[in-house]
Amino acid sequence: MEELRQAIGLVNQARQAHLEACAIAWAALKRADQSLADEILSRWSGEDVAAQWLCRAKGDDPSPADLVLAGRSDSVRDMILRAKHGFSG
């Protein structure tokens, strides 16, 4: 059981590190493109949720943050619009 306890401790540390990294990415996005950050917040109810969404990749698809870095903020805006209308999220 001790090995499992240690493994779960590592999982929890990784989860916390991920959340902290998402918060840093969110803050950077707000500084780089406040209007896009506002659009994201118009769909998701808080900055913590928005930060996690920004960093979440689905399968092999890039995360919204990856899309922004690739110069594809328009794709992120499309994702937000589709989510507002119930098509994805």
Steps between C-alpha positions, in 0.01 A plus 500: 500500500785742564603484134143588397489784755824643358374466143175679583702772672694550178176512300363766733822702474485480120134607500579800719799594282276478193240731656769749594647490148152557353457805725832638376399437137165671564672806647732514199206479260324784682809716458542402133135509385253636753213492251544127442523444876174693541335283233615186682366634830168576332455124461666356810399613844830580660867552438594160643263324260611721211867428573438126502303521175779705340751222572278199426573301187249247372665186370764594248350846440693802623382688806353847456829637636690308232267645237564854625875439486461376142326824403160335485303708749216498247470124556478559875226757445315245284530244782351750744213581265424131444508438875262790564254339261541153651705340221818430701691627795 
